[in-house]
Amino acid sequence: MGQELDIYTATLDEFVFENRNKNYGGYFLRVWYDRNIAKATLISCVLFIWTMLGVYAYYNMTSKPKAAFVPVIIEMKVSEEPLKEDELKKLPPPPQLEKPKIEMIKFVPPEIKPDKEVQVEEQLQEQDKIVESNPGDKDQDGEKLQASDYDAGSTAGVAGGTGTDEVQIYSYVGEMPKFKGGGDEEVTKYIHNHLMTDRIVKKVDATIWVEFVISPTGEVKDVKVIKGKGVNSSLDEEAVRVIKSMPKWEPGKNNGTPVSVKKHIPIKFKVNE
């Protein structure tokens, strides 16, 4: 018989396998069970970590590099300073506005004829046409004048005009247009907050001069780059876009009458790599 087991220190496996072969088989598996579980867990963790590192390295090597963030500094000021004379000469001439044609019926002075030669029906028809249309020195198709097109209460024009039917655009008037909500500071703030410079990824330091017209109704019209054009096409497009997006201004007035006023704004882009 083997040595008796101490009931206080012996394990359950020793009691079960007492007087049995303990070199292999069930006893061996039971004794090494905890060690085998720890070893398997450690190996699984190592394999999992190596797999994740391999996937991460693969995507880093095959994915396209992201564009680095480029800080953008925008310095902008609003200026009413007119362009120099030599710069104005380089600008294209303003487009000629075609005058709208007004419907007109040739008015012939009445001719005295014997009663036998007068045709009453034809005479009344011609008189009705003259009353309904605009009498003139020739027959002409065009727009009919309405009663609201005539100004019966005033004969005074707008000072500083050209004396023609073309829309006069002023550079300076008694009351200059005002950006709603404030003056030049609000214009600067609006442009700065609405400029999108995400597409500008290369180093650039340029000033873009934008010209636009504030119409008598306060709308921003005829926006174009007149100076600094071509330095960067994305700068030109963005400068024009943000000016076109402006809300209505308070129109400029000449002698109390709303008129079209031309303005120039320089926008300085400074992008550092």
C-alpha positions in Angstrom: 0.0 0.0 0.0 1.2 3.5 -0.7 1.6 6.3 1.7 -1.7 7.4 3.3 -3.0 10.8 2.1 -3.4 13.8 4.4 -7.1 14.7 4.2 -6.2 18.4 5.0 -3.7 18.9 2.2 -4.5 16.4 -0.4 -6.5 17.4 -3.5 -9.6 15.7 -4.9 -7.5 14.4 -7.8 -5.1 12.6 -5.4 -8.0 11.0 -3.6 -9.6 9.9 -6.9 -6.4 8.5 -8.4 -5.0 7.0 -5.2 -3.3 3.7 -5.9 -3.6 4.4 -9.7 -1.1 5.3 -12.4 -0.4 9.0 -12.3 2.2 9.3 -15.1 -0.3 9.8 -17.9 -4.0 9.8 -18.7 -6.7 11.5 -16.7 -4.6 12.5 -13.7 -2.0 14.1 -16.0 -4.6 16.2 -17.8 -6.3 17.3 -14.6 -3.0 18.4 -13.0 -1.9 20.4 -16.1 -5.4 21.8 -16.9 -4.9 25.3 -15.3 -1.5 25.7 -16.9 -2.8 24.6 -20.4 -5.7 27.2 -20.1 -3.3 30.0 -19.2 -1.0 29.1 -22.0 -3.8 28.9 -24.6 -5.2 32.3 -23.5 -1.8 33.9 -23.7 -1.1 32.5 -27.2 -4.6 33.6 -28.4 -4.0 37.2 -27.2 -0.7 37.4 -28.9 -2.1 36.1 -32.2 -5.0 38.6 -32.0 -2.7 41.5 -31.4 -0.4 40.5 -34.3 -3.4 40.2 -36.6 -4.8 43.6 -35.7 -1.4 45.2 -36.2 -1.0 43.5 -39.6 -4.4 44.8 -40.8 -3.6 48.4 -39.6 -0.2 48.3 -41.3 -1.8 47.0 -44.5 -4.4 49.8 -44.7 -1.8 52.4 -43.9 0.4 51.3 -46.8 -2.4 50.9 -49.3 -4.6 53.9 -48.5 -4.1 57.3 -50.1 -2.4 59.9 -48.0 -4.7 62.5 -46.6 -4.1 66.1 -47.5 -2.4 67.9 -44.6 -4.4 70.7 -42.9 -3.3 74.1 -44.1 -3.9 77.0 -41.8 -5.6 79.9 -43.7 -5.2 83.5 -42.7 -7.7 85.9 -44.4 -7.0 89.6 -44.2 -9.7 91.7 -45.7 -10.6 95.3 -45.7 -13.4 97.3 -47.4 -12.3 100.3 -49.3 -14.0 103.0 -51.3 -10.8 104.0 -53.0 -11.4 104.3 -56.8 -9.1 102.5 -59.2 -6.3 104.4 -60.8 -6.7 105.9 -64.3 -4.4 103.4 -66.0 -6.3 100.6 -64.3 -9.6 101.9 -65.4 -8.4 102.0 -69.0 -7.7 98.3 -68.8 -11.3 97.5 -67.9 -13.6 96.4 -70.6 -16.3 99.0 -71.6 -19.7 98.5 -70.0 -22.2 96.7 -72.2 -24.5 98.9 -74.2 -28.1 98.6 -73.1 -30.6 98.2 -75.9 -33.5 100.7 -75.5 -36.9 98.9 -75.5 -39.0 99.7 -78.5 -42.3 101.4 -77.8 -45.4 100.6 -79.9 -46.0 103.7 -82.1 -48.5 104.6 -84.8 -47.6 107.2 -87.4 -49.7 110.3 -86.9 -50.6 112.1 -90.1 -52.1 115.6 -89.8 -55.7 115.8 -90.9 -56.3 116.6 -94.5 -59.3 118.6 -95.6 -61.3 116.7 -98.2 -64.8 117.0 -99.7 -67.5 115.2 -97.7 -67.9 112.7 -100.5 -64.4 111.5 -100.2 -64.4 111.0 -96.3 -64.8 107.4 -95.1 -66.3 107.6 -91.6 -65.6 104.0 -90.5 -61.9 104.2 -91.5 -61.6 107.6 -89.8 -63.0 106.3 -86.5 -60.8 103.2 -86.6 -57.7 105.3 -87.0 -58.6 107.6 -84.2 -59.2 104.7 -81.8 -55.7 103.3 -82.7 -54.1 106.6 -82.0 -55.8 107.0 -78.6 -54.8 103.5 -77.5 -51.2 103.7 -78.8 -48.4 106.2 -78.8 -48.5 108.6 -81.7 -45.2 109.3 -83.5 -43.6 109.9 -86.8 -43.6 106.3 -87.9 -45.2 102.9 -87.4 -43.3 100.7 -85.0 -44.1 97.4 -83.1 -43.1 97.2 -79.4 -44.3 97.5 -75.8 -47.4 99.5 -75.0 -47.0 102.3 -72.6 -49.1 102.1 -69.4 -50.5 105.0 -67.4 -47.9 104.3 -64.7 -45.1 104.9 -67.2 -45.8 108.6 -67.3 -44.7 110.9 -64.6 -47.3 113.7 -64.5 -46.2 115.2 -61.2 -42.5 115.8 -61.7 -40.2 117.0 -64.5 -37.0 116.9 -62.5 -34.4 114.2 -63.4 -31.6 112.7 -61.4 -28.5 114.9 -61.1 -25.3 113.5 -62.6 -27.1 111.3 -65.2 -26.2 111.0 -68.8 -29.5 112.3 -70.2 -30.2 109.0 -71.9 -32.5 106.1 -71.2 -29.6 103.9 -70.2 -29.2 103.0 -66.5 -26.7 105.3 -64.9 -24.1 103.7 -62.6 -22.5 106.0 -60.1 -19.2 105.7 -58.2 -20.1 108.2 -55.5 -23.4 109.6 -54.5 -24.7 111.7 -51.6 -25.9 108.6 -49.7 -23.7 105.6 -50.4 -25.1 102.1 -50.1 -25.1 100.5 -46.7 -24.8 96.9 -45.8 -27.8 96.0 -43.6 -26.8 95.5 -40.0 -23.8 97.9 -40.0 -21.0 99.4 -42.0 -17.7 98.2 -43.3 -17.1 96.0 -40.2 -20.3 94.0 -40.9 -19.3 93.6 -44.5 -15.9 92.3 -43.4 -17.5 89.9 -40.9 -19.9 88.6 -43.5 -17.2 87.8 -46.0 -14.9 86.3 -43.5 -17.7 84.0 -42.1 -18.9 82.9 -45.5 -15.6 82.3 -47.3 -14.8 78.6 -47.9 -11.1 78.0 -48.3 -11.1 74.2 -48.2 -10.1 73.9 -51.8 -7.0 76.1 -51.4 -4.2 73.6 -50.7 -1.1 75.4 -51.9 0.8 78.4 -50.7 -0.6 81.7 -51.9 -0.5 85.3 -50.9 -2.7 87.4 -53.2 -5.3 90.2 -53.1 -8.4 89.9 -55.2 -10.3 93.1 -56.2 -14.0 92.4 -56.7 -16.3 94.9 -58.4 -20.0 94.8 -58.1 -23.1 97.1 -58.4 -25.7 97.8 -55.8 -29.0 98.3 -57.7 -31.7 100.8 -56.8 -33.5 97.9 -55.1 -30.4 96.9 -53.1 -29.6 93.8 -55.0 -25.9 92.8 -55.6 -25.3 92.6 -59.4 -22.6 92.4 -62.0 -20.0 90.8 -59.7 -16.6 90.3 -61.3 -12.9 90.2 -60.5 -11.1 93.2 -61.9 -7.7 93.0 -60.3 -5.6 90.1 -59.1 -7.4 87.8 -61.5 -5.6 84.6 -62.6 -3.4 84.1 -59.5 -5.5 81.2 -58.5 -8.8 80.3 -60.2 -10.3 79.0 -57.0 -9.6 82.3 -55.3 -11.5 84.2 -58.1 -14.4 81.8 -58.0 -14.7 82.0 -54.2 -14.4 85.7 -54.1 -17.2 86.1 -56.7 -19.4 83.5 -55.0 -19.3 85.1 -51.5 -20.1 88.6 -52.9 -23.0 87.2 -54.9 -24.3 85.5 -51.8 -24.7 88.8 -49.9 -28.2 89.9 -48.8 -29.8 93.0 -50.1 -28.1 96.3 -49.2 -29.7 99.7 -48.5 -29.4 101.3 -51.9 -27.5 104.5 -52.5 -29.4 107.7 -53.2 -28.7 110.7 -55.3 -30.8 113.7 -54.4 -33.1 111.3 -52.5 -33.6 109.0 -55.5 -32.3 105.4 -55.3 -29.6 104.8 -58.0 -27.1 102.1 -59.0 -23.8 102.5 -57.3 -20.5 100.7 -58.2 -18.3 99.4 -55.3 -14.9 97.8 -55.1 -13.8 95.4 -52.3 -10.3 94.0 -51.9 -10.0 90.5 -50.3 -6.6 89.4 -49.3 -5.9 85.6 -49.1 -2.8 84.5 -47.3 -2.3 80.7 -47.1 0.7 79.3 -45.4 1.9 75.8 -46.0 
